[in-house]
Amino acid sequence: MAGLPVAVPYDVDPTYGPGLLGGRRAHWCVIIGVAWRHGEQSGPPDLRTYADGHWPSDTHPTPPSAPSSLFLVVQQPKFVNPMVWPYPLLEASNRNLLAPCPARAGSGQYVIPKDLGMLRGKLILFYPS
């Protein structure tokens, strides 16, 4: 799985980050790396990320024991630059997918399941063919 993308459904807020909108603005993001706080560090995470299947050569990281210390480096298709999101925020947004926006679901422009519950707690792992 090293270096392979992971797609996660979530509700997008006005800044393209994870929101809690009950599924009304469901989108996909792609996880392209991870980062976490080391020890008792506060503030932004130390962005020594695991991306493309490799750790930086000067790093021998220990994964965090608390999810609140874990951050995801993600790409959202409508935003040019990668973003760093706290894992608990993306998880909460994913688990809050309940029902699609009626206007979008009935527009015929999108493929949207009637019940977003099938997407809650799920992600898509991509494998090479």
C-alpha positions, -999 to +999 in steps of 0.1 A: +000+000+000+030+023+003+025+054-019-010+044-030-038+070-026-068+065-003-101+082-011-124+093+017-160+106+014-167+136+037-189+168+039-171+198+026-173+231+045-169+266+028-131+264+031-131+229+015-122+213+048-143+187+066-177+199+078-207+184+097-235+191+072-253+157+073-242+148+038-256+179+020-222+188+006-207+153+003-173+153-016-142+131-018-107+138-007-075+118-013-051+111+016-016+116+003+003+115+035+002+116+073+018+137+100+016+138+138+028+158+168+058+144+185+056+140+223+040+169+240+044+193+211+016+218+207+006+240+177+009+227+141+022+192+136+058+185+127+052+178+090+076+148+087+052+130+065+050+095+052+043+101+015+052+080-016+060+051+007+091+066+023+100+084+055+125+113+054+160+097+060+165+116+093+132+104+108+124+072+127+088+081+137+067+064+163+030+066+154+008+085+179-011+067+205-039+093+204-059+100+173-060+137+182-023+138+175-027+124+140-030+147+109-038+138+073-022+154+043-051+155+018-058+167-017-093+180-023-101+181-061-115+216-060-086+231-041-052+235-057-028+230-027-027+200-004-041+206+031-034+192+065-065+182+085-068+167+120-078+130+117-107+133+142-123+161+121-123+141+089-135+110+107-164+130+123-173+145+089-173+110+073-195+095+100-219+125+097-228+115+061-266+109+063-285+121+033-275+140+001-287+174-008-321+169-026-312+194-053-279+177-062-294+142-059-322+151-083-302+170-108-289+141-128-254+156-129-240+134-100-240+098-091-252+099-055-265+070-035-300+076-020-286+066+015-252+080+023-250+056+052-232+031+029-203+056+028-201+063+065-170+048+081-157+037+047-127+046+025-114+034-009-079+019-012-064+020-047-042-008-058-021-011-090-035-033-117 
